[in-house]
Amino acid sequence: MGYTEHSFGQDAKRIGKKIQVQCITCKGDTNHLIEASFTSTSTFVDSEEQYTFSAYLTHQILVCAGCNVVTFRQAYSDDSMGNDSEVQLFPKRGADTLAAPAFENVPSNLRRLYVEVIDCYNNDSATLCAAGLRALVEGVCTELGVNDGLVPLQNGNTVRKSNLEGKIFGLQERGLLTPTNAQYLHDHRSMGNEAVHLLARPSKEELRLAIEIVQHVFQSLYEIPNMASRLSVARAAPKHP
């Protein structure tokens, strides 16, 4: 017969030490300080066979010594692995992950949702990511006070609609988006509709392109106008010889 023992404790000797891991912000391996470290141990004991097998799961909070960004590190090892371990870092990172650029002038509620969208992308939650991207477009329209727009019909007429399609045309009506950029958002809307109503799963490439479109919209609607305003103020200020 066998039984399993479990224990969980703080690794006091590891706290304050430096290890190298990939930083999601610095984009490379950097020194990280171990701020907290706990290890759980599970030991299987078979007294009849005189057999003992142990597995270890270590949880650590790390802080990059370069940029101070926090990483959660999880390492698994057992008696069969020697000095090796299987390591996972959270948030996930690598060639197929995205970092959320800082947008200083985007409203805070949109920035929060944007970060959640990036998290969904990095964690392979494709349907939720697409739904979040659609919600971001809705949020932009709400923040700018655009509630409807004239939608062209196949017979050449137009009809005013208050759905997301109408709102995107409304952004174009008010001169906030060019016709080309509005068409990008319509493609964006179609992908989001399929995710919300049909539970469709877009590809990583589709999602990456859609995220880039949102970033471009944030730049054109919020960041560039703010920079242009600051430039006007700077040019109007008295010049000192």
C-alpha atoms as a printed R data frame, in Angstrom:
    type eleno elety resid chain resno       x      y       z
1   ATOM     1    CA   MET     A     1   0.000  0.000   0.000
2   ATOM     2    CA   GLY     A     2   1.074  3.567  -0.497
3   ATOM     3    CA   TYR     A     3   0.194  6.972   0.844
4   ATOM     4    CA   THR     A     4   1.021 10.560  -0.061
5   ATOM     5    CA   GLU     A     5   2.402 13.268   2.195
6   ATOM     6    CA   HIS     A     6   1.955 16.961   1.358
7   ATOM     7    CA   SER     A     7   3.808 19.962   2.706
8   ATOM     8    CA   PHE     A     8   3.910 23.641   1.781
9   ATOM     9    CA   GLY     A     9   6.407 26.202   3.035
10  ATOM    10    CA   GLN     A    10   8.277 29.405   2.384
11  ATOM    11    CA   ASP     A    11  11.741 29.216   0.783
12  ATOM    12    CA   ALA     A    12  13.367 31.888   2.941
13  ATOM    13    CA   LYS     A    13  16.860 31.231   1.571
14  ATOM    14    CA   ARG     A    14  15.759 32.051  -2.000
15  ATOM    15    CA   ILE     A    15  14.223 35.459  -1.235
16  ATOM    16    CA   GLY     A    16  16.437 38.323  -2.399
17  ATOM    17    CA   LYS     A    17  18.459 36.199  -4.810
18  ATOM    18    CA   LYS     A    18  18.717 36.957  -8.532
19  ATOM    19    CA   ILE     A    19  17.762 34.651 -11.380
20  ATOM    20    CA   GLN     A    20  17.595 35.286 -15.118
21  ATOM    21    CA   VAL     A    21  14.257 34.997 -16.878
22  ATOM    22    CA   GLN     A    22  12.747 36.583 -19.956
23  ATOM    23    CA   CYS     A    23  11.208 39.968 -19.162
24  ATOM    24    CA   ILE     A    24   7.943 40.670 -20.980
25  ATOM    25    CA   THR     A    25   8.796 44.397 -21.131
26  ATOM    26    CA   CYS     A    26  12.564 44.388 -21.689
27  ATOM    27    CA   LYS     A    27  12.146 41.701 -24.404
28  ATOM    28    CA   GLY     A    28  15.102 39.635 -23.282
29  ATOM    29    CA   ASP     A    29  16.618 37.653 -20.406
30  ATOM    30    CA   THR     A    30  17.258 39.990 -17.464
31  ATOM    31    CA   ASN     A    31  18.099 39.667 -13.795
32  ATOM    32    CA   HIS     A    32  15.028 39.279 -11.600
33  ATOM    33    CA   LEU     A    33  14.909 39.546  -7.817
34  ATOM    34    CA   ILE     A    34  12.981 36.826  -5.983
35  ATOM    35    CA   GLU     A    35  10.508 38.715  -3.776
36  ATOM    36    CA   ALA     A    36   8.588 35.651  -2.554
37  ATOM    37    CA   SER     A    37   9.049 31.898  -2.922
38  ATOM    38    CA   PHE     A    38   6.952 28.975  -1.717
39  ATOM    39    CA   THR     A    39   7.336 25.274  -2.488
40  ATOM    40    CA   SER     A    40   4.783 22.504  -2.144
41  ATOM    41    CA   THR     A    41   6.102 18.952  -1.845
42  ATOM    42    CA   SER     A    42   4.139 15.789  -2.529
43  ATOM    43    CA   THR     A    43   5.785 12.523  -1.504
44  ATOM    44    CA   PHE     A    44   4.393  9.098  -2.375
45  ATOM    45    CA   VAL     A    45   5.553  6.342  -0.037
46  ATOM    46    CA   ASP     A    46   5.031  2.606  -0.568
47  ATOM    47    CA   SER     A    47   6.276  0.803   2.520
48  ATOM    48    CA   GLU     A    48   5.771 -2.665   1.047
49  ATOM    49    CA   GLU     A    49   7.807 -1.954  -2.064
50  ATOM    50    CA   GLN     A    50  10.158  0.351  -0.133
51  ATOM    51    CA   TYR     A    51   9.557  2.972  -2.769
52  ATOM    52    CA   THR     A    52   9.476  6.764  -2.319
53  ATOM    53    CA   PHE     A    53   8.802  9.368  -5.021
54  ATOM    54    CA   SER     A    54   8.654 13.131  -4.483
55  ATOM    55    CA   ALA     A    55   7.422 16.011  -6.668
56  ATOM    56    CA   TYR     A    56   8.023 19.706  -6.037
57  ATOM    57    CA   LEU     A    57   6.070 22.743  -7.240
58  ATOM    58    CA   THR     A    58   7.675 26.121  -6.563
59  ATOM    59    CA   HIS     A    59   5.764 29.405  -6.851
60  ATOM    60    CA   GLN     A    60   7.742 32.653  -7.012
61  ATOM    61    CA   ILE     A    61   7.093 36.363  -7.416
62  ATOM    62    CA   LEU     A    62   9.909 38.013  -9.371
63  ATOM    63    CA   VAL     A    63  10.688 41.666 -10.082
64  ATOM    64    CA   CYS     A    64  12.798 42.667 -13.081
65  ATOM    65    CA   ALA     A    65  15.945 44.518 -11.962
66  ATOM    66    CA   GLY     A    66  15.750 46.641 -15.098
67  ATOM    67    CA   CYS     A    67  12.130 47.798 -15.385
68  ATOM    68    CA   ASN     A    68  10.517 46.626 -12.088
69  ATOM    69    CA   VAL     A    69   7.795 44.658 -13.903
70  ATOM    70    CA   VAL     A    70   6.461 41.747 -11.841
71  ATOM    71    CA   THR     A    71   6.492 38.142 -13.105
72  ATOM    72    CA   PHE     A    72   4.986 35.037 -11.534
73  ATOM    73    CA   ARG     A    73   7.179 31.947 -11.967
74  ATOM    74    CA   GLN     A    74   6.080 28.349 -11.460
75  ATOM    75    CA   ALA     A    75   8.609 25.505 -11.565
76  ATOM    76    CA   TYR     A    76   7.833 21.782 -11.391
77  ATOM    77    CA   SER     A    77  10.381 19.054 -10.711
78  ATOM    78    CA   ASP     A    78  10.403 15.514  -9.365
79  ATOM    79    CA   ASP     A    79  12.861 12.765  -8.480
80  ATOM    80    CA   SER     A    80  13.027 11.553 -12.083
81  ATOM    81    CA   MET     A    81  14.179 14.936 -13.445
82  ATOM    82    CA   GLY     A    82  17.408 15.384 -11.503
83  ATOM    83    CA   ASN     A    83  18.303 19.095 -11.466
84  ATOM    84    CA   ASP     A    84  15.933 19.920 -14.336
85  ATOM    85    CA   SER     A    85  12.537 21.557 -13.974
86  ATOM    86    CA   GLU     A    86   9.587 22.606 -16.105
87  ATOM    87    CA   VAL     A    87   9.125 26.375 -15.827
88  ATOM    88    CA   GLN     A    88   6.104 28.512 -16.679
89  ATOM    89    CA   LEU     A    89   6.054 32.322 -16.552
90  ATOM    90    CA   PHE     A    90   2.931 34.448 -16.156
91  ATOM    91    CA   PRO     A    91   1.943 36.598 -17.992
92  ATOM    92    CA   LYS     A    92   2.980 34.308 -20.814
93  ATOM    93    CA   ARG     A    93   5.757 35.492 -23.074
94  ATOM    94    CA   GLY     A    94   7.540 34.456 -26.231
95  ATOM    95    CA   ALA     A    95   7.456 35.069 -29.971
96  ATOM    96    CA   ASP     A    96   3.696 34.526 -30.130
97  ATOM    97    CA   THR     A    97   2.735 36.894 -27.307
98  ATOM    98    CA   LEU     A    98   1.965 40.614 -27.312
99  ATOM    99    CA   ALA     A    99   2.770 43.370 -24.844
100 ATOM   100    CA   ALA     A   100   0.195 46.115 -24.266
101 ATOM   101    CA   PRO     A   101   1.686 49.486 -25.279
102 ATOM   102    CA   ALA     A   102   0.935 52.374 -22.953
103 ATOM   103    CA   PHE     A   103  -1.682 54.820 -24.252
104 ATOM   104    CA   GLU     A   104  -1.563 57.897 -22.040
105 ATOM   105    CA   ASN     A   105  -4.589 59.679 -23.493
106 ATOM   106    CA   VAL     A   106  -6.984 56.777 -24.050
107 ATOM   107    CA   PRO     A   107  -9.817 56.767 -21.444
108 ATOM   108    CA   SER     A   108  -9.043 54.502 -18.498
109 ATOM   109    CA   ASN     A   109 -11.992 52.153 -19.068
110 ATOM   110    CA   LEU     A   110 -10.834 51.505 -22.642
111 ATOM   111    CA   ARG     A   111  -7.234 50.996 -21.509
112 ATOM   112    CA   ARG     A   112  -8.402 48.444 -18.941
113 ATOM   113    CA   LEU     A   113 -10.418 46.508 -21.501
114 ATOM   114    CA   TYR     A   114  -7.523 46.707 -23.968
115 ATOM   115    CA   VAL     A   115  -5.171 45.067 -21.429
116 ATOM   116    CA   GLU     A   116  -7.754 42.328 -20.848
117 ATOM   117    CA   VAL     A   117  -7.923 41.741 -24.617
118 ATOM   118    CA   ILE     A   118  -4.129 41.352 -24.757
119 ATOM   119    CA   ASP     A   119  -4.285 38.891 -21.854
120 ATOM   120    CA   CYS     A   120  -6.908 36.839 -23.722
121 ATOM   121    CA   TYR     A   121  -4.704 36.816 -26.822
122 ATOM   122    CA   ASN     A   122  -1.624 35.700 -24.901
123 ATOM   123    CA   ASN     A   123  -3.557 32.944 -23.123
124 ATOM   124    CA   ASP     A   124  -5.117 31.547 -26.336
125 ATOM   125    CA   SER     A   125  -8.648 32.642 -25.383
126 ATOM   126    CA   ALA     A   126  -9.403 33.480 -29.006
127 ATOM   127    CA   THR     A   127 -13.199 33.770 -28.827
128 ATOM   128    CA   LEU     A   128 -13.087 35.986 -25.743
129 ATOM   129    CA   CYS     A   129 -10.339 38.084 -27.350
130 ATOM   130    CA   ALA     A   130 -12.495 38.710 -30.435
131 ATOM   131    CA   ALA     A   131 -15.522 39.572 -28.280
132 ATOM   132    CA   GLY     A   132 -13.371 41.988 -26.281
133 ATOM   133    CA   LEU     A   133 -12.110 43.647 -29.453
134 ATOM   134    CA   ARG     A   134 -15.693 44.203 -30.568
135 ATOM   135    CA   ALA     A   135 -16.501 45.679 -27.156
136 ATOM   136    CA   LEU     A   136 -13.530 48.042 -27.537
137 ATOM   137    CA   VAL     A   137 -14.976 49.441 -30.765
138 ATOM   138    CA   GLU     A   138 -18.355 49.898 -29.036
139 ATOM   139    CA   GLY     A   139 -16.556 51.607 -26.164
140 ATOM   140    CA   VAL     A   140 -14.760 54.041 -28.476
141 ATOM   141    CA   CYS     A   141 -18.102 55.049 -30.021
142 ATOM   142    CA   THR     A   142 -19.647 55.542 -26.565
143 ATOM   143    CA   GLU     A   143 -16.715 57.608 -25.305
144 ATOM   144    CA   LEU     A   144 -16.932 59.894 -28.351
145 ATOM   145    CA   GLY     A   145 -20.693 60.249 -28.099
146 ATOM   146    CA   VAL     A   146 -21.430 58.536 -31.420
147 ATOM   147    CA   ASN     A   147 -24.770 56.753 -31.103
148 ATOM   148    CA   ASP     A   148 -25.737 56.097 -34.726
149 ATOM   149    CA   GLY     A   149 -24.848 56.718 -38.363
150 ATOM   150    CA   LEU     A   150 -26.099 56.584 -41.915
151 ATOM   151    CA   VAL     A   151 -25.664 53.071 -43.338
152 ATOM   152    CA   PRO     A   152 -25.694 52.735 -47.171
153 ATOM   153    CA   LEU     A   153 -28.117 50.196 -48.628
154 ATOM   154    CA   GLN     A   154 -27.693 48.102 -51.776
155 ATOM   155    CA   ASN     A   155 -30.361 50.183 -53.587
156 ATOM   156    CA   GLY     A   156 -28.300 53.328 -53.126
157 ATOM   157    CA   ASN     A   157 -30.370 54.743 -50.273
158 ATOM   158    CA   THR     A   158 -29.201 55.175 -46.684
159 ATOM   159    CA   VAL     A   159 -30.809 54.392 -43.358
160 ATOM   160    CA   ARG     A   160 -29.759 55.617 -39.938
161 ATOM   161    CA   LYS     A   161 -28.926 52.756 -37.576
162 ATOM   162    CA   SER     A   162 -27.898 52.685 -33.930
163 ATOM   163    CA   ASN     A   163 -26.163 49.300 -34.003
164 ATOM   164    CA   LEU     A   164 -22.382 48.966 -34.164
165 ATOM   165    CA   GLU     A   165 -22.421 49.152 -37.961
166 ATOM   166    CA   GLY     A   166 -24.249 52.474 -37.770
167 ATOM   167    CA   LYS     A   167 -21.915 53.797 -35.083
168 ATOM   168    CA   ILE     A   168 -18.835 53.059 -37.202
169 ATOM   169    CA   PHE     A   169 -20.425 54.972 -40.079
170 ATOM   170    CA   GLY     A   170 -21.182 57.664 -37.515
171 ATOM   171    CA   LEU     A   171 -17.474 57.955 -36.709
172 ATOM   172    CA   GLN     A   172 -16.861 58.432 -40.418
173 ATOM   173    CA   GLU     A   173 -19.721 61.008 -40.685
174 ATOM   174    CA   ARG     A   174 -18.171 63.137 -37.970
175 ATOM   175    CA   GLY     A   175 -14.771 63.033 -39.641
176 ATOM   176    CA   LEU     A   176 -13.222 61.020 -36.823
177 ATOM   177    CA   LEU     A   177 -12.319 58.154 -39.172
178 ATOM   178    CA   THR     A   178 -11.366 58.071 -42.830
179 ATOM   179    CA   PRO     A   179 -13.489 55.811 -45.069
180 ATOM   180    CA   THR     A   180 -10.567 53.369 -45.230
181 ATOM   181    CA   ASN     A   181 -10.203 53.194 -41.454
182 ATOM   182    CA   ALA     A   182 -13.968 52.823 -41.086
183 ATOM   183    CA   GLN     A   183 -13.853 49.815 -43.425
184 ATOM   184    CA   TYR     A   184 -11.133 48.282 -41.257
185 ATOM   185    CA   LEU     A   185 -13.464 48.550 -38.262
186 ATOM   186    CA   HIS     A   186 -16.318 46.989 -40.226
187 ATOM   187    CA   ASP     A   187 -14.103 43.947 -40.892
188 ATOM   188    CA   HIS     A   188 -13.219 44.055 -37.214
189 ATOM   189    CA   ARG     A   189 -16.944 44.144 -36.307
190 ATOM   190    CA   SER     A   190 -17.699 41.114 -38.484
191 ATOM   191    CA   MET     A   191 -15.077 39.037 -36.686
192 ATOM   192    CA   GLY     A   192 -16.433 40.126 -33.314
193 ATOM   193    CA   ASN     A   193 -20.011 39.318 -34.327
194 ATOM   194    CA   GLU     A   194 -19.000 35.798 -35.331
195 ATOM   195    CA   ALA     A   195 -17.285 35.324 -31.965
196 ATOM   196    CA   VAL     A   196 -20.221 36.663 -29.943
197 ATOM   197    CA   HIS     A   197 -23.138 35.144 -31.855
198 ATOM   198    CA   LEU     A   198 -21.629 32.007 -33.424
199 ATOM   199    CA   LEU     A   199 -18.900 31.301 -30.836
200 ATOM   200    CA   ALA     A   200 -16.416 31.235 -33.723
201 ATOM   201    CA   ARG     A   201 -12.704 30.991 -32.947
202 ATOM   202    CA   PRO     A   202 -10.584 33.405 -35.039
203 ATOM   203    CA   SER     A   203  -6.997 32.574 -35.929
204 ATOM   204    CA   LYS     A   204  -4.061 34.151 -34.092
205 ATOM   205    CA   GLU     A   205  -3.194 36.074 -37.260
206 ATOM   206    CA   GLU     A   206  -6.712 37.537 -37.499
207 ATOM   207    CA   LEU     A   207  -6.605 38.566 -33.859
208 ATOM   208    CA   ARG     A   208  -3.140 40.094 -34.123
209 ATOM   209    CA   LEU     A   209  -4.209 42.185 -37.109
210 ATOM   210    CA   ALA     A   210  -7.411 43.239 -35.325
211 ATOM   211    CA   ILE     A   211  -5.395 44.312 -32.270
212 ATOM   212    CA   GLU     A   212  -3.080 46.354 -34.511
213 ATOM   213    CA   ILE     A   213  -6.147 48.065 -35.998
214 ATOM   214    CA   VAL     A   214  -7.365 49.011 -32.507
215 ATOM   215    CA   GLN     A   215  -3.931 50.370 -31.672
216 ATOM   216    CA   HIS     A   216  -4.014 52.457 -34.861
217 ATOM   217    CA   VAL     A   217  -7.485 53.790 -33.938
218 ATOM   218    CA   PHE     A   218  -6.256 54.704 -30.450
219 ATOM   219    CA   GLN     A   219  -3.334 56.570 -31.995
220 ATOM   220    CA   SER     A   220  -5.463 58.494 -34.496
221 ATOM   221    CA   LEU     A   221  -8.331 59.338 -32.122
222 ATOM   222    CA   TYR     A   222  -6.507 59.994 -28.852
223 ATOM   223    CA   GLU     A   223  -2.722 60.099 -28.976
224 ATOM   224    CA   ILE     A   224  -2.017 62.123 -32.145
225 ATOM   225    CA   PRO     A   225  -4.609 64.874 -31.389
226 ATOM   226    CA   ASN     A   226  -3.070 65.271 -27.933
227 ATOM   227    CA   MET     A   227   0.439 65.536 -29.395
228 ATOM   228    CA   ALA     A   228  -0.811 68.045 -31.985
229 ATOM   229    CA   SER     A   229  -2.378 70.156 -29.220
230 ATOM   230    CA   ARG     A   230   0.850 70.124 -27.229
231 ATOM   231    CA   LEU     A   231   2.789 71.124 -30.344
232 ATOM   232    CA   SER     A   232   0.463 74.099 -30.930
233 ATOM   233    CA   VAL     A   233   0.941 75.253 -27.339
234 ATOM   234    CA   ALA     A   234   4.712 74.911 -27.646
235 ATOM   235    CA   ARG     A   235   4.788 76.886 -30.902
236 ATOM   236    CA   ALA     A   236   2.633 79.649 -29.409
237 ATOM   237    CA   ALA     A   237   4.867 80.045 -26.351
238 ATOM   238    CA   PRO     A   238   7.238 83.064 -26.331
239 ATOM   239    CA   LYS     A   239  10.575 82.270 -27.875
240 ATOM   240    CA   HIS     A   240  13.635 83.176 -25.867
241 ATOM   241    CA   PRO     A   241  16.819 84.079 -27.710
